[in-house]
Amino acid sequence: MSTDASVVAPTQLEVELGYFTLERVGGQISYTTPDLVLNYGLVNAVEIVGEFGIEQPQETGDVADPGLFLKAVLRPGVLQGAGGISVAMEAGPLLPSTKEGERGVGFEGLGIASGRWSDLTFHLNAGGGVDRSANDPFALWGAIVELPAFESVRVVGEVNGESTRGQSPVVSALLGAIWNVRSAAIDGGVRRGLTPAAPDWELTLGLTFSFSTPEFFAGIKERER
């Protein structure tokens, strides 16, 4: 899925928890719960990103799409409180999955640009790499637009595409909303496949929150006294 050209502050940990993703492919329904992304600020303008999901098509569970990436802001812009386009890059290994045929190691690199026009915020992604199954090259792209709807609520539209050598392209579109509640954000959406290789439908629900790791561990030590 696409991302924006921003990173968390040093020592901050951002948790993106996908509570539930329901997917329908050719009449078969599977679900992923949880889907977890951790973003940790290493230094100014640089974070490390770890992600994975637990996919449960029937009674078994597989670790799906694990990866470890380094993300850096190359040009501060509107997302950093400055003017102009924010530019970032993200790259790292695609780690082995427990799914059959996906137990190798791959690589992915992504360029990201974010900007704002009036009330509309947009994020553009483009990149590629080699997959974990057979080290076949792939290309991926995506676009996100966000528009304020009500106080603390944004409407989000997203289009993503991925094309791997020897396989049919996967293209899908999402329409959803993000509700900011204090220091957290709740998101939900409906995704529709636009090509035969994409899932027919997906329903998603997630939660994002962040905290300072030094303050978190200091609080634990204080309670242990």
C-alpha positions in Angstrom: 0.0 0.0 0.0 1.1 3.6 -0.5 2.6 5.9 2.1 3.5 9.5 2.7 6.8 11.5 2.6 7.1 11.9 6.4 8.8 10.1 9.3 8.3 10.0 13.0 10.6 12.1 15.3 13.7 10.5 16.9 12.8 8.0 19.7 9.1 8.1 18.8 7.4 4.8 18.0 4.4 4.8 15.7 2.2 1.7 15.7 -0.1 1.1 12.7 -2.4 -1.8 13.7 -4.7 -3.2 11.1 -7.4 -4.7 13.3 -9.1 -6.6 10.5 -8.9 -7.0 6.7 -11.5 -9.1 5.0 -10.6 -10.2 1.5 -12.7 -11.9 -1.2 -10.9 -13.5 -4.1 -12.8 -15.6 -6.7 -15.5 -16.5 -4.2 -13.1 -17.5 -1.4 -12.9 -15.3 1.7 -9.8 -14.9 3.8 -8.9 -12.4 6.5 -5.7 -10.9 8.0 -5.6 -10.1 11.7 -3.6 -8.4 12.9 -1.6 -6.4 10.3 1.2 -4.6 12.1 3.5 -1.8 11.0 6.0 -0.3 13.4 7.8 3.0 12.6 10.7 4.0 14.9 12.5 7.3 14.6 16.3 6.7 14.5 17.6 10.2 14.0 16.2 13.4 12.5 14.4 12.7 9.2 15.1 8.9 9.3 13.0 6.0 10.6 13.1 2.2 10.5 9.9 0.4 9.4 9.0 -3.2 10.2 5.8 -4.8 9.0 4.0 -8.1 8.8 0.5 -9.6 8.8 -1.2 -12.9 9.9 -3.2 -14.2 7.0 -5.9 -16.8 7.8 -7.6 -18.3 4.7 -9.2 -21.1 6.6 -8.0 -22.7 9.9 -4.3 -22.1 9.5 -2.4 -18.8 9.9 0.6 -17.6 7.8 2.9 -14.7 8.4 2.3 -12.6 5.3 4.4 -9.9 3.6 7.0 -9.3 6.3 9.6 -6.6 5.6 12.2 -4.3 7.2 12.8 -0.9 5.6 14.7 2.3 6.1 12.8 5.5 5.3 14.4 8.9 5.0 13.1 12.4 4.1 15.3 13.8 1.3 13.6 17.1 0.9 11.5 18.7 3.8 8.3 20.2 2.5 4.7 20.7 3.4 4.5 17.7 5.7 7.5 19.0 7.7 6.0 22.5 8.1 8.0 24.0 5.2 6.9 25.0 1.7 6.8 22.9 -1.4 6.9 19.2 -2.1 8.1 16.7 0.6 10.3 14.0 -0.9 11.3 10.7 0.8 12.6 7.3 -0.1 12.1 3.9 1.6 14.1 0.7 0.9 14.9 -2.6 2.5 14.6 -6.4 2.3 11.4 -8.4 1.9 11.7 -11.1 4.5 10.7 -14.7 4.2 7.0 -15.5 4.7 5.6 -18.8 6.0 3.3 -19.0 2.9 4.1 -21.7 0.4 6.3 -20.4 -2.3 7.2 -17.1 -0.5 10.0 -18.3 1.8 12.9 -16.5 0.1 14.2 -13.0 0.5 13.5 -10.1 -1.9 14.1 -6.3 -2.0 11.9 -3.2 -2.4 12.7 0.4 -3.0 10.2 3.3 -3.2 10.3 7.0 -4.0 7.6 9.2 -2.3 6.4 12.7 -3.0 3.8 14.5 -0.9 2.2 17.9 -1.6 -0.9 20.1 -0.9 -3.1 22.1 -3.1 -5.7 24.1 -1.3 -7.4 21.6 1.2 -6.3 18.6 -0.9 -3.2 16.6 0.3 -1.7 14.1 -2.1 1.0 11.4 -2.0 2.6 9.8 -5.0 4.6 6.6 -4.9 6.8 4.8 -7.5 9.4 2.0 -7.1 10.2 -1.6 -7.6 12.4 -4.5 -6.6 12.6 -8.3 -6.7 10.0 -10.5 -5.1 10.7 -13.1 -2.3 9.3 -16.1 -4.2 11.5 -16.3 -7.3 13.5 -13.0 -7.3 11.4 -11.8 -10.3 11.6 -8.1 -10.8 8.5 -6.0 -10.1 7.3 -2.4 -10.4 4.8 -0.7 -8.1 3.1 2.7 -7.9 0.4 4.4 -6.0 -1.5 7.6 -5.3 -3.3 8.9 -2.3 -5.6 11.9 -1.9 -6.9 13.3 1.4 -9.6 15.9 1.9 -11.0 17.2 5.2 -14.7 16.3 5.5 -15.7 17.2 9.1 -13.7 18.3 12.1 -11.1 15.5 12.8 -12.3 13.4 9.8 -10.6 13.1 6.4 -11.9 11.3 3.4 -9.2 9.2 1.7 -9.0 7.9 -1.9 -6.2 5.6 -3.0 -5.1 3.7 -6.2 -2.3 1.1 -6.2 -0.7 -1.0 -8.8 2.0 -3.7 -8.9 3.3 -5.6 -11.9 5.7 -8.6 -11.6 7.5 -10.2 -14.5 5.5 -13.2 -15.8 2.4 -12.3 -13.7 -0.8 -10.4 -14.4 -0.8 -6.8 -13.0 -2.6 -6.2 -9.7 -4.4 -2.8 -9.5 -7.0 -1.8 -6.9 -8.7 1.4 -5.6 -9.8 2.3 -2.0 -12.3 4.7 -0.6 -12.2 5.3 3.1 -12.0 7.7 6.0 -9.6 8.6 8.9 -10.9 9.9 12.2 -8.4 11.6 14.5 -9.1 11.0 18.2 -6.7 12.8 20.5 -3.3 11.1 19.9 -4.7 8.3 17.8 -6.3 7.8 14.4 -9.0 5.2 13.4 -9.2 4.3 9.7 -11.6 2.2 7.7 -12.2 1.6 4.0 -13.4 -0.5 1.1 -11.0 -1.6 -1.6 -12.1 -2.8 -5.0 -9.9 -4.8 -7.5 -9.6 -3.2 -10.9 -7.8 -6.1 -12.6 -8.5 -9.8 -12.6 -5.4 -10.6 -10.5 -6.5 -8.2 -7.7 -8.8 -9.3 -4.9 -12.4 -8.7 -5.8 -13.2 -6.8 -2.6 -11.4 -5.9 0.7 -12.8 -4.3 3.9 -10.2 -2.8 6.3 -10.3 -1.4 9.8 -7.2 0.0 11.6 -5.8 2.1 14.4 -2.6 4.2 14.5 -1.0 5.7 17.6 2.4 6.8 18.7 4.4 7.5 21.9 7.9 8.5 23.1 9.9 5.4 24.0 12.1 7.1 26.6 8.9 8.3 28.4 7.3 4.9 28.1 10.2 3.0 29.7 10.6 5.8 32.3 7.0 5.3 33.3 7.5 1.5 33.6 10.5 2.0 35.9 8.5 4.5 38.0 5.7 2.0 38.5 8.2 -0.7 39.5 9.5 1.3 42.4 
